[in-house]
Amino acid sequence: MSKVKKLVICILSVVLILIVFIFVKSKYSTQTIGKETINEVSNVIQNDTIENDKENKVENTIQDVANEEVTEKVENEETKKTTNIVNNKQVVEEEKKETVKTDNKKNTEQQQPVTKKENTTPTQQKEVEKTETTSEDKTQSEIVKEEKEKVEKCTNSNNHGIEAGNTGKWYNTKGEAVAIYDKLTNDLGQQWEKFEISDEYYEEHCPFGYEVWTCPFCGKWTINYYYN
């Protein structure tokens, strides 16, 4: 083999080796670029997912705050309604108490005897003394009769010095009469809340207020209910 042929073969071998090297390097670069592209896409997807999670959390937080505000507003309105009902009831009861005080004052004024002072002459003074002497000379039978009439007062619900309320009963103290009213309204209220009685029955039998007054003779108390 001549030197020229050997030279040509060497040159071709070198060229072939270069071609193979370039091809392998190019393929490796392509694979590296592909992996980097895939990694970038994955990172973008992950970032989008994180952003979506953050947005969902923010939206849920806003919704929770809105729900809490609505709930608080409803509770405040219910509290205001309950307070107004209690205040109205207290106003009605205070008005009834003032009415009772006024009536008791009128009864006391009516029962007090009016003493009229007049200038009397000696003759009139003698007549007065005579009248007083006559009054002192009442017979024993008249005294017994008066005592009997006194005993007959305030022995039952119908012979007091003043008419009884629509309950028809008399109580030893004012507090006892009011306690009967409170118990009645509480019992009916609980039965109505448990649906044991109808609305119509509750409206008909549950009083919304009361008035009390006392007997001028025995000091007992009676109560009068107010119904719708």
C-alpha positions as CSV (number, residue, x, y, z in Angstrom):
1,M,0.0,0.0,0.0
2,S,1.3,3.4,-1.0
3,K,1.8,6.3,1.4
4,V,-0.9,8.3,-0.4
5,K,-3.5,5.6,0.3
6,K,-2.5,5.4,3.9
7,L,-2.8,9.2,4.2
8,V,-6.2,9.2,2.6
9,I,-7.4,6.5,4.9
10,C,-6.1,8.4,8.0
11,I,-7.9,11.6,6.8
12,L,-11.2,9.7,6.3
13,S,-10.9,8.1,9.7
14,V,-10.3,11.4,11.4
15,V,-13.3,13.0,9.5
16,L,-15.5,10.0,10.4
17,I,-14.5,10.3,14.1
18,L,-15.3,14.0,14.0
19,I,-18.7,13.4,12.5
20,V,-19.5,10.7,15.1
21,F,-18.4,13.1,17.9
22,I,-20.5,16.0,16.6
23,F,-23.5,13.7,16.2
24,V,-23.2,12.4,19.8
25,K,-22.7,15.8,21.2
26,S,-25.7,17.2,19.3
27,K,-27.9,14.4,20.6
28,Y,-26.7,14.9,24.2
29,S,-27.4,18.7,23.9
30,T,-30.9,18.0,22.6
31,Q,-31.7,15.7,25.5
32,T,-30.4,18.3,28.0
33,I,-32.5,21.0,26.5
34,G,-35.6,18.8,26.5
35,K,-35.1,18.0,30.2
36,E,-34.6,21.6,31.1
37,T,-37.8,22.5,29.1
38,I,-39.7,19.8,30.9
39,N,-38.4,21.1,34.3
40,E,-39.4,24.6,33.4
41,V,-42.9,23.5,32.4
42,S,-43.3,21.5,35.7
43,N,-42.2,24.6,37.7
44,V,-44.7,26.8,35.9
45,I,-47.5,24.3,36.6
46,Q,-46.5,24.1,40.2
47,N,-46.4,27.8,40.5
48,D,-49.9,28.1,39.0
49,T,-51.2,25.5,41.4
50,I,-49.7,27.3,44.4
51,E,-51.2,30.6,43.2
52,N,-54.6,28.9,42.7
53,D,-54.4,27.5,46.2
54,K,-53.6,30.9,47.6
55,E,-56.5,32.5,45.8
56,N,-58.9,29.8,47.0
57,K,-57.7,30.3,50.6
58,V,-58.2,34.1,50.3
59,E,-61.7,33.6,48.8
60,N,-62.6,31.1,51.6
61,T,-61.4,33.6,54.2
62,I,-63.4,36.4,52.8
63,Q,-66.5,34.2,52.7
64,D,-66.0,33.1,56.3
65,V,-65.7,36.7,57.4
66,A,-68.8,37.7,55.5
67,N,-70.8,34.8,57.1
68,E,-69.6,35.8,60.5
69,E,-70.7,39.4,59.9
70,V,-74.1,38.2,58.7
71,T,-74.5,35.9,61.8
72,E,-73.5,38.7,64.1
73,K,-75.9,41.1,62.5
74,V,-78.8,38.6,62.9
75,E,-77.9,37.9,66.5
76,N,-77.8,41.7,67.2
77,E,-81.3,42.1,65.6
78,E,-82.7,39.2,67.7
79,T,-81.2,40.8,70.8
80,K,-82.8,44.1,70.0
81,K,-86.2,42.5,69.4
82,T,-86.0,40.6,72.8
83,T,-84.9,43.8,74.6
84,N,-87.8,45.8,73.1
85,I,-90.3,43.1,74.1
86,V,-88.9,43.1,77.7
87,N,-88.9,47.0,77.8
88,N,-92.5,47.1,76.6
89,K,-93.6,44.7,79.2
90,Q,-91.9,46.6,81.9
91,V,-93.5,49.9,80.7
92,V,-96.9,48.2,80.8
93,E,-96.3,46.9,84.3
94,E,-95.1,50.3,85.5
95,E,-98.2,52.0,84.1
96,K,-100.4,49.4,85.9
97,K,-98.5,50.0,89.2
98,E,-99.0,53.8,88.8
99,T,-102.7,53.2,88.2
100,V,-102.9,51.0,91.3
101,K,-101.2,53.7,93.4
102,T,-103.6,56.3,92.1
103,D,-106.6,54.2,92.8
104,N,-105.4,53.3,96.3
105,K,-104.8,57.0,97.0
106,K,-108.3,57.9,95.9
107,N,-109.8,55.1,98.1
108,T,-107.8,56.4,101.1
109,E,-108.9,59.9,100.5
110,Q,-112.6,58.8,100.2
111,Q,-112.3,56.8,103.4
112,Q,-110.9,59.6,105.5
113,P,-113.6,61.5,107.4
114,V,-113.8,65.2,106.7
115,T,-113.9,67.3,109.9
116,K,-115.5,70.6,109.5
117,K,-114.8,73.2,112.2
118,E,-117.6,75.6,112.9
119,N,-118.0,78.4,115.4
120,T,-120.7,77.3,117.9
121,T,-122.7,79.3,120.4
122,P,-123.2,78.1,124.0
123,T,-126.7,76.8,123.0
124,Q,-125.2,74.8,120.2
125,Q,-122.4,73.5,122.5
126,K,-125.1,72.2,124.9
127,E,-126.9,70.4,122.0
128,V,-123.6,68.8,120.9
129,E,-122.8,67.7,124.5
130,K,-126.3,66.2,124.6
131,T,-125.9,64.4,121.4
132,E,-122.5,63.0,122.6
133,T,-124.1,61.9,125.8
134,T,-126.9,60.2,123.9
135,S,-124.3,58.4,121.7
136,E,-122.5,57.2,124.8
137,D,-125.8,55.8,126.2
138,K,-126.2,53.2,123.5
139,T,-127.7,50.0,124.6
140,Q,-125.6,46.8,124.9
141,S,-127.7,45.2,122.2
142,E,-126.7,47.9,119.7
143,I,-123.0,47.5,120.5
144,V,-123.3,43.7,120.0
145,K,-125.1,44.3,116.7
146,E,-122.3,46.6,115.4
147,E,-119.7,44.1,116.5
148,K,-121.6,41.4,114.6
149,E,-121.7,43.5,111.5
150,K,-118.0,44.1,111.7
151,V,-117.3,40.4,112.1
152,E,-119.3,39.7,109.0
153,K,-117.1,41.8,106.8
154,C,-114.1,40.3,104.8
155,T,-115.1,36.7,105.7
156,N,-115.3,35.6,102.0
157,S,-114.5,36.8,98.5
158,N,-117.7,38.8,98.2
159,N,-118.0,40.9,101.4
160,H,-114.9,43.0,101.4
161,G,-114.9,46.7,101.4
162,I,-114.1,46.8,97.7
163,E,-114.9,44.5,94.8
164,A,-112.4,41.7,94.0
165,G,-110.5,41.5,90.6
166,N,-111.6,39.2,87.8
167,T,-109.6,36.4,89.5
168,G,-112.2,36.5,92.3
169,K,-109.6,35.8,95.0
170,W,-107.9,37.7,97.8
171,Y,-104.3,37.2,99.0
172,N,-102.5,38.1,102.2
173,T,-99.9,40.2,100.5
174,K,-99.4,42.1,97.2
175,G,-96.3,39.9,96.5
176,E,-98.4,36.7,96.8
177,A,-100.9,38.1,94.2
178,V,-98.2,39.1,91.7
179,A,-96.5,35.7,92.2
180,I,-99.7,33.9,91.1
181,Y,-99.7,36.1,87.9
182,D,-96.0,35.3,87.2
183,K,-96.5,31.6,87.6
184,L,-99.6,31.6,85.3
185,T,-97.8,33.5,82.5
186,N,-94.6,31.4,82.8
187,D,-96.5,28.1,82.7
188,L,-98.5,29.1,79.6
189,G,-95.4,30.4,78.0
190,Q,-93.5,27.2,78.4
191,Q,-96.5,25.1,77.2
192,W,-96.7,27.3,74.1
193,E,-93.0,27.0,73.3
194,K,-93.3,23.2,73.6
195,F,-96.3,23.3,71.2
196,E,-98.5,21.8,73.9
197,I,-101.1,24.5,73.4
198,S,-102.3,26.4,70.3
199,D,-101.7,30.0,69.5
200,E,-105.4,30.7,70.0
201,Y,-105.5,29.1,73.4
202,Y,-102.4,31.0,74.5
203,E,-103.8,34.4,73.3
204,E,-107.1,33.7,75.1
205,H,-105.8,32.5,78.4
206,C,-102.5,34.2,78.9
207,P,-102.8,37.8,80.4
208,F,-100.5,40.5,79.2
209,G,-100.7,42.7,82.3
210,Y,-102.4,43.1,85.7
211,E,-103.7,45.5,88.3
212,V,-103.8,45.0,92.0
213,W,-105.6,46.8,94.9
214,T,-106.2,46.2,98.6
215,C,-109.2,46.0,100.8
216,P,-109.5,49.1,103.1
217,F,-110.9,46.9,106.0
218,C,-108.7,43.8,106.2
219,G,-105.7,44.8,104.1
220,K,-105.8,41.8,101.8
221,W,-104.9,42.1,98.1
222,T,-106.8,41.1,94.9
223,I,-105.5,41.1,91.3
224,N,-107.2,41.9,88.0
225,Y,-105.8,40.4,84.8
226,Y,-105.7,42.1,81.4
227,Y,-106.4,40.0,78.3
228,N,-106.2,40.7,74.6
